[in-house]
Amino acid sequence: MHELAHLHFADADASYEDARYAVFGVPYDGTTSFRPGTRFGPRAIREVSFNFESYDPATKIDFSEVPITDLGDLAVSRLPEEVAGQVADVAGDIVRDNKVPVMLGGEHTATVGTVRAVRPDVYVVCDAHLDLRDELDGTPYSHGCVTRRVLDTVEDVVIIGARSGDREQYEIAAERTRLYTADTVREQGIDAVLREVREHVAGRRIYLSIDADAIDCCLTPGLGTPEPFGMTPLDIREVVRALAPEVAGFDYVEVAPFDTGQTAAVAAQIVREFIARHWLAGQ
């Protein structure tokens, strides 16, 4: 890890020793299959985080009073399997020090490493894509294989917002995951979906991963693999609000900031939302 000069997540001013939340970035997009650019996601999220007031009126929490540190960005390898290992090492140190890892991506491959470190009971992911391929473009650590790799170590996987995958992936999803498609969210409403999910995960440690492309690309177009007809930013906020108290590790990934800033802005606010709701639950 290296400290970014003059740039960290807003209000992440605590020392590592005092921090409850440890933010770090993984500026990697080495297995990108459509449009590159997610390597710039962590910086864009940090930059826009300074746009927001430190006070959160919904929780009455001031982020300047929450012990958050920003460790900077990982100096990533070019090989995706090595990136996953690097992330696992960093996140493992954070977990062993009794802190909550908050990862900024970068492509989704990095999530494999944080999940290994956190060792959750349940993995919950909001994603447009099933990511259940066993291999893509010659590597099992492609961003299109993330949920499949998670299934190597976590038996209980919940996918929310998916609307893309080949026939085999949908068959695997039906057999091995709880799948709530984007159409299901639209038809049933996010509150109804989350009632089921909360009942399913109650009392267990969760890893929560938000892929930026879970949101409809017409709303947040700064994406490497855009898909229309998806969730809304408010849907994602409800997911985070509902699950944050039980979350042991969190990430927001796949921000490719070549739009006018809305994708990174949503990401920064959702990260803040997670920290506020998790902190509030622990008070």
HUJO-V638478 format. One line per field, one symbol per residue. burial: + if it has 16 or more other C-alpha atoms within 10 Angstrom, else -. A space follows every 10 residues. Layout:
BEGIN
burial=???
END
This chain:
BEGIN
burial=-------+++ ++++-+--++ ++++++++++ ++---+++++ ++++++++++ ---+------ +-+--+++++ ++++-+---+ +-++++++++ ++-++---++ ++++++++++ ++++++++++ ++++++++++ ++++++---+ ++++++++++ +--+-+++++ +++++---++ --+---++++ ++-+++---+ --++--+--- +---++++++ +++++++-++ +++++++-++ +++-++++++ ++++++++++ ++++++++-- ++++++++++ +++++++++- ---
END
